[in-house]
């Protein structure tokens, strides 16, 4: 993967999975995301947004640290949770990063116990993440990356209030929205919760 200063363990896993060339989105956004800046990244469906999220989260976290969660990735539904967790496991296989997927059909008590024992990355649906964090008293201030995938779809379903509330529980973090379209709701929430966000708009390949 031809990205500047990419983590060698991540690079190895990407090559083994046939990802040797970064696409336009990955090249354009890599240094911005690595710097910790807030961003809204728009790219057509099927252009590798989930892969881009996983690459950047693994790159920034590098290895397991302590018990506290450092990356929160909010996705649309159970199917996306399972898909995203699989991508993290595939690309993070040469790191010791711990990842869990939480969705509305899972066992909330089991998820809470696993997370409190130590977790680096949580991937979950807005309603499940909200239920877990509002009832378990987890410390949100260790979260370094707060990522919303399919932000346009999630906000269209009126979960933007949940995302805003969760975001407000974290004092200092990097906030990233990935979407197929930059809708008015995406712009409004980016304006509310992000610090001088950078906007990336990728055309059809």
GIBEL-V56403 format. One line per field, one symbol per residue. ss: DSSP state (H for helix, E for strand, L for the rest). psi: psi as a letter, one per 30 degrees, with the letter a starting at -180 (. if undefined). burial: + if it has 16 or more other ideal C-beta (glycine too) atoms within 10 Angstrom, else -. Layout:
ss->???
psi->???
burial->???
This chain:
ss->LLLLLLLHHHHHHHHHLLLLLLLHHHHHHHHHHHHLLLEEEELLLLLLHHHHHHHHHHHHHLLLLLLLLLEEEEELLHHHHHHHHHHHHHHLLLLLLLEEEELLLLLHHHHHHHHHLLLLEEEEEHHHHHHHHHHHLLLHHHLLEEEELLHHHHHHLLLHHHHHHHHHLLLLLEEEEEELLLLHHHHHHHHHHLLLLEEEELLLL
psi->jikkhkkeeeeeeeefggjfkkleeeeefeeeeefglklkjkklkgggeeeeeeeeeeeeeelkkafkkfkkjkleaeeeeeeeeeeeeefgfglgkkkkkklffljeeeeeeeeffjkekkklleeeeeeeffffhkjfffjfkjkjlheeeeeeghgeeeeeeeeffkejlkkkkklfkjleeeeeeeeefljikkkkjklk.
burial->+-+--++-+++-++----+--+--++-+++-+++--+++++++---+++++++++++++++------+++++++++++-++--++-++--++--+-+++++++--+----++--+---++++++++-++++++----+-+-++++++++++++++---++-++--++--+--++++++++-++-++--++--++--+--+-+---
